[in-house]
Amino acid sequence: MLQIDIKDEKIWIQHDGTEIGIVNELLDLGVPNSDIVLAFLAPYKRQYSGFVVS
């Protein structure tokens, strides 16, 4: 199961139950870290993820 939202021109990964990981696929396609939000992490943990916070 996979849930992704597009908000404010950012890709918000809400849930990633894929085997490979959609984040890895997006990075391989050239999507920069600054356009990806790991929304499944608590907001205070996102700052340590290497991706955008919101």
C-alpha atoms as an extended CHARMM CRD file, in Angstrom:
* protein
*
        54  EXT
         1         1  MET       CA              0.0000000000        0.0000000000        0.0000000000  PROA      1               0.0000000000
         2         2  LEU       CA              1.1900000000        3.4740000000       -0.8700000000  PROA      2               0.0000000000
         3         3  GLN       CA             -0.2290000000        6.9040000000       -0.0900000000  PROA      3               0.0000000000
         4         4  ILE       CA              1.2730000000       10.0340000000       -1.6280000000  PROA      4               0.0000000000
         5         5  ASP       CA             -0.0860000000       13.5690000000       -1.6630000000  PROA      5               0.0000000000
         6         6  ILE       CA              1.0670000000       16.5920000000       -3.6440000000  PROA      6               0.0000000000
         7         7  LYS       CA              0.8420000000       19.7150000000       -1.4690000000  PROA      7               0.0000000000
         8         8  ASP       CA              2.4700000000       23.0850000000       -2.0970000000  PROA      8               0.0000000000
         9         9  GLU       CA              4.5400000000       21.6000000000       -4.9500000000  PROA      9               0.0000000000
        10        10  LYS       CA              6.0390000000       18.9860000000       -2.5890000000  PROA      10              0.0000000000
        11        11  ILE       CA              5.6050000000       15.2060000000       -2.6300000000  PROA      11              0.0000000000
        12        12  TRP       CA              4.2720000000       14.1090000000        0.7620000000  PROA      12              0.0000000000
        13        13  ILE       CA              4.8740000000       10.4090000000        1.4410000000  PROA      13              0.0000000000
        14        14  GLN       CA              2.0940000000        9.5120000000        3.8860000000  PROA      14              0.0000000000
        15        15  HSD       CA              2.6310000000        5.7340000000        3.8400000000  PROA      15              0.0000000000
        16        16  ASP       CA              5.0670000000        3.5460000000        1.9360000000  PROA      16              0.0000000000
        17        17  GLY       CA              4.4520000000       -0.1600000000        2.2370000000  PROA      17              0.0000000000
        18        18  THR       CA              6.3360000000       -0.9900000000       -0.9460000000  PROA      18              0.0000000000
        19        19  GLU       CA              9.2610000000       -3.3840000000       -0.8940000000  PROA      19              0.0000000000
        20        20  ILE       CA             11.6810000000       -1.1050000000       -2.7380000000  PROA      20              0.0000000000
        21        21  GLY       CA             10.6170000000        2.1910000000       -1.2010000000  PROA      21              0.0000000000
        22        22  ILE       CA              9.0700000000        4.9450000000       -3.2590000000  PROA      22              0.0000000000
        23        23  VAL       CA             11.5360000000        7.5050000000       -1.8900000000  PROA      23              0.0000000000
        24        24  ASN       CA             14.4270000000        5.5980000000       -3.4580000000  PROA      24              0.0000000000
        25        25  GLU       CA             12.5710000000        5.4510000000       -6.7640000000  PROA      25              0.0000000000
        26        26  LEU       CA             11.8800000000        9.1890000000       -6.6980000000  PROA      26              0.0000000000
        27        27  LEU       CA             15.5220000000        9.9710000000       -5.9330000000  PROA      27              0.0000000000
        28        28  ASP       CA             16.6590000000        7.6770000000       -8.7580000000  PROA      28              0.0000000000
        29        29  LEU       CA             14.3400000000        9.6060000000      -11.1040000000  PROA      29              0.0000000000
        30        30  GLY       CA             16.0400000000       12.8540000000      -10.1290000000  PROA      30              0.0000000000
        31        31  VAL       CA             13.5310000000       14.2900000000       -7.6690000000  PROA      31              0.0000000000
        32        32  PRO       CA             15.5480000000       16.4140000000       -5.1970000000  PROA      32              0.0000000000
        33        33  ASN       CA             15.3650000000       15.8590000000       -1.4280000000  PROA      33              0.0000000000
        34        34  SER       CA             13.9830000000       19.3840000000       -1.1240000000  PROA      34              0.0000000000
        35        35  ASP       CA             10.7720000000       18.2670000000       -2.8980000000  PROA      35              0.0000000000
        36        36  ILE       CA             10.0530000000       15.2270000000       -0.6910000000  PROA      36              0.0000000000
        37        37  VAL       CA              8.3770000000       15.2650000000        2.7340000000  PROA      37              0.0000000000
        38        38  LEU       CA              8.4250000000       12.0770000000        4.8120000000  PROA      38              0.0000000000
        39        39  ALA       CA              5.0030000000       12.7560000000        6.2990000000  PROA      39              0.0000000000
        40        40  PHE       CA              4.8940000000        9.3560000000        8.0150000000  PROA      40              0.0000000000
        41        41  LEU       CA              7.5040000000       10.7010000000       10.4460000000  PROA      41              0.0000000000
        42        42  ALA       CA              6.4760000000       12.9060000000       13.3420000000  PROA      42              0.0000000000
        43        43  PRO       CA              7.1020000000       16.5840000000       12.4960000000  PROA      43              0.0000000000
        44        44  TYR       CA              9.8650000000       16.9100000000       15.0910000000  PROA      44              0.0000000000
        45        45  LYS       CA             11.7180000000       13.9150000000       13.5720000000  PROA      45              0.0000000000
        46        46  ARG       CA             11.5640000000       15.1530000000        9.9790000000  PROA      46              0.0000000000
        47        47  GLN       CA             14.3470000000       17.6730000000       10.5730000000  PROA      47              0.0000000000
        48        48  TYR       CA             16.7810000000       14.7440000000       10.9460000000  PROA      48              0.0000000000
        49        49  SER       CA             15.6310000000       12.8520000000        7.8390000000  PROA      49              0.0000000000
        50        50  GLY       CA             17.6400000000       14.7330000000        5.2100000000  PROA      50              0.0000000000
        51        51  PHE       CA             14.4150000000       15.6860000000        3.4640000000  PROA      51              0.0000000000
        52        52  VAL       CA             12.2660000000       18.8070000000        3.6570000000  PROA      52              0.0000000000
        53        53  VAL       CA             10.2240000000       19.2670000000        6.8600000000  PROA      53              0.0000000000
        54        54  SER       CA              7.0200000000       20.6540000000        5.3000000000  PROA      54              0.0000000000
